[in-house]
Amino acid sequence: MEPVTLGLIGCGNISDAYLTGAANSKLVRFKACADLRPETAEAQAARYGIAALGIDQLLADPAIEIVINLTVPLAHAGVSLQVLEAGKHVYSEKPFAALLKDARAVAEAASSRNLRVGSAPDTFMGGAHQTCRRLIDGGRIGHVLAGSAAVISRGMESWHPNPDFFFKPGGGPILDVGPYYVTELINLLGPVTRVTSVATQGYPKRTIGSAGRRGEEIAVEVPTTVNGVLQFASGANVSLTASWDVWKNRRIPFELYGSEGSLLIPDPNFFGGTPEVTDRDGEWQPVDISAQPFGTPNRSLDDGKSVADYRMIGVFDMAAAIRAGRPHRANGDLALHALEVMEAFGRSSAEGRHIAIESTCARPEPVPEGTGEEVFLQG
Ligand SMILES: NC(=O)c1ccc[n+]([C@@H]2O[C@H](COP(=O)([O-])OP(=O)(O)OC[C@H]3O[C@@H](n4cnc5c(N)ncnc54)[C@H](O)[C@@H]3O)[C@@H](O)[C@H]2O)c1
């Protein structure tokens, strides 16, 4: 397959994951990057051997087919629209847009131009999550009746160099880390029909802890503890807690309860981990994920934990799908549906009622078993 040429807009913290992730790919190759801050683009360009361009120059380059949008959430929709207007496909970091109405405008612009939109997260395509998908589709825990998901911490201001966006519209735990859980749930269970929640704000200000800006304060503009419930078209009833107000907790992060057993799902912020499954009243058993690609640990976190981090496989799949003329998995319908669900958490709390979800989407096709990016050439 002729590799798909990529451009990148937004050369901040997460851009290394994409630029290193593409380094040995035969499906894609980065040509150029751009940023509002030209010096940031120049630094990444020098580091990865690509060109640093102005945003308009990058969008005018006819060789670039997909632009990866790694800007901050409030800029996602505007930059994605610019990319589509330039006649290129766009793949955006999460959330797909800060506001649902802007996400709809992006989806419409793509469809009217016959272009593709993709969006992170692509973690649901990782080895652990695809193994969970196969277990559920194979009936291992029977009909999924219920579940519980919890993503709980003290927040992001301690480590990120510029953590302001986490506490502004488009941020908050539901839109920042919620996408991993909501997208994985849609991958496993299908579309959501209604949402209810209570959303509160634990602290009005946050104090930055990272070296360059230590001690600066951020005014918090979004809820930082959300307790909600999602009802799925399948009938499943799943609770989701997302909070940045908690120092310590002992919640089990992610589990599903079926008519024939239960399934413990590894952290959907990463691609690997060991699922565990039980029969009705049997013992928990670890599940081997090695038949699926993208589950082997390849990176150590600051606390020494090894994780599988393959951010970029959504783009590999999209590139192969463009060449083959098939749908890609981390697609706009999925991202739009997930965003409507996430926005409904805030609306439900503010309006004091359940919110019916208008959009729907198909579950993305399972990733074929095999090794590495070649699986995307199979479909
Ligand atoms: N940092 C992470 O670990 C991480 C992980 C997964 C996803 N993400 C997501 O990736 C996105 C970016 O996060 P980050 O941590 O890299 O942020 P960041 O603040 O480190 O980088 C964002 C970059 O985008 C640039 N930018 C902002 N608006 C722009 C515009 N209109 N045009 C061009 N450039 C613009 C900024 O100058 C900056 O260099 C966010 O949506 C975030 O949720 C981040």
The ligand as an SDF file (V2000), in Angstrom:
LIG
                    3D

 44 48  0  0  0  0  0  0  0  0999 V2000
   -1.0740   15.1990   27.3160 N   0  0  0  0  0  0  0  0  0  0  0  0
   -1.5920   13.9910   27.3150 C   0  0  0  0  0  0  0  0  0  0  0  0
   -1.1060   13.0650   28.0100 O   0  0  0  0  0  0  0  0  0  0  0  0
   -2.7730   13.6660   26.4450 C   0  0  0  0  0  0  0  0  0  0  0  0
   -3.1290   12.3300   26.3210 C   0  0  0  0  0  0  0  0  0  0  0  0
   -4.1570   12.0130   25.4810 C   0  0  0  0  0  0  0  0  0  0  0  0
   -4.8440   13.0160   24.8300 C   0  0  0  0  0  0  0  0  0  0  0  0
   -4.5250   14.3170   24.9790 N   0  0  0  0  0  0  0  0  0  0  0  0
   -5.3230   15.3380   24.2630 C   0  0  0  0  0  0  0  0  0  0  0  0
   -4.5120   15.9310   23.2510 O   0  0  0  0  0  0  0  0  0  0  0  0
   -4.8480   17.3130   23.0970 C   0  0  0  0  0  0  0  0  0  0  0  0
   -3.6110   18.1460   23.2890 C   0  0  0  0  0  0  0  0  0  0  0  0
   -3.1210   17.8960   24.6010 O   0  0  0  0  0  0  0  0  0  0  0  0
   -1.6490   18.3080   25.0050 P   0  0  0  0  0  0  0  0  0  0  0  0
   -1.4550   17.7550   26.3660 O   0  0  0  0  0  0  0  0  0  0  0  0
   -0.6800   17.9480   23.9350 O   0  0  0  0  0  0  0  0  0  0  0  0
   -1.8230   19.9200   25.0870 O   0  0  0  0  0  0  0  0  0  0  0  0
   -0.6660   21.0510   25.0120 P   0  0  0  0  0  0  0  0  0  0  0  0
   -1.2510   22.2580   25.6150 O   0  0  0  0  0  0  0  0  0  0  0  0
    0.6040   20.4800   25.5740 O   0  0  0  0  0  0  0  0  0  0  0  0
   -0.4390   21.2320   23.4330 O   0  0  0  0  0  0  0  0  0  0  0  0
   -1.3980   21.8100   22.5860 C   0  0  0  0  0  0  0  0  0  0  0  0
   -0.6650   22.5350   21.4570 C   0  0  0  0  0  0  0  0  0  0  0  0
   -1.6220   23.0400   20.5260 O   0  0  0  0  0  0  0  0  0  0  0  0
   -1.2430   24.3600   20.1440 C   0  0  0  0  0  0  0  0  0  0  0  0
   -2.4550   25.0480   19.7240 N   0  0  0  0  0  0  0  0  0  0  0  0
   -3.4970   25.4560   20.4690 C   0  0  0  0  0  0  0  0  0  0  0  0
   -4.4470   26.0220   19.7050 N   0  0  0  0  0  0  0  0  0  0  0  0
   -4.0010   25.9590   18.4290 C   0  0  0  0  0  0  0  0  0  0  0  0
   -4.5430   26.3710   17.1780 C   0  0  0  0  0  0  0  0  0  0  0  0
   -5.7370   26.9580   17.0900 N   0  0  0  0  0  0  0  0  0  0  0  0
   -3.8160   26.1590   16.0620 N   0  0  0  0  0  0  0  0  0  0  0  0
   -2.5830   25.5670   16.1480 C   0  0  0  0  0  0  0  0  0  0  0  0
   -2.0180   25.1590   17.3100 N   0  0  0  0  0  0  0  0  0  0  0  0
   -2.7260   25.3550   18.4340 C   0  0  0  0  0  0  0  0  0  0  0  0
   -0.5880   24.9490   21.3820 C   0  0  0  0  0  0  0  0  0  0  0  0
    0.2640   26.0270   21.0360 O   0  0  0  0  0  0  0  0  0  0  0  0
    0.1670   23.7470   21.9450 C   0  0  0  0  0  0  0  0  0  0  0  0
    1.4840   23.6440   21.4400 O   0  0  0  0  0  0  0  0  0  0  0  0
   -5.9590   17.6000   24.1130 C   0  0  0  0  0  0  0  0  0  0  0  0
   -7.2110   17.5390   23.4900 O   0  0  0  0  0  0  0  0  0  0  0  0
   -5.8140   16.4810   25.1340 C   0  0  0  0  0  0  0  0  0  0  0  0
   -7.0290   16.1560   25.7470 O   0  0  0  0  0  0  0  0  0  0  0  0
   -3.4720   14.6610   25.7530 C   0  0  0  0  0  0  0  0  0  0  0  0
  1  2  1  0
  2  3  2  0
  2  4  1  0
  4  5  1  0
  4 44  2  0
  5  6  2  0
  6  7  1  0
  7  8  2  0
  8  9  1  0
  8 44  1  0
  9 10  1  0
  9 42  1  0
 10 11  1  0
 11 12  1  0
 11 40  1  0
 12 13  1  0
 13 14  1  0
 14 15  2  0
 14 16  1  0
 14 17  1  0
 17 18  1  0
 18 19  2  0
 18 20  1  0
 18 21  1  0
 21 22  1  0
 22 23  1  0
 23 24  1  0
 23 38  1  0
 24 25  1  0
 25 26  1  0
 25 36  1  0
 26 27  1  0
 26 35  1  0
 27 28  2  0
 28 29  1  0
 29 30  1  0
 29 35  2  0
 30 31  1  0
 30 32  2  0
 32 33  1  0
 33 34  2  0
 34 35  1  0
 36 37  1  0
 36 38  1  0
 38 39  1  0
 40 41  1  0
 40 42  1  0
 42 43  1  0
M  CHG  2   8   1  16  -1
M  END
$$$$
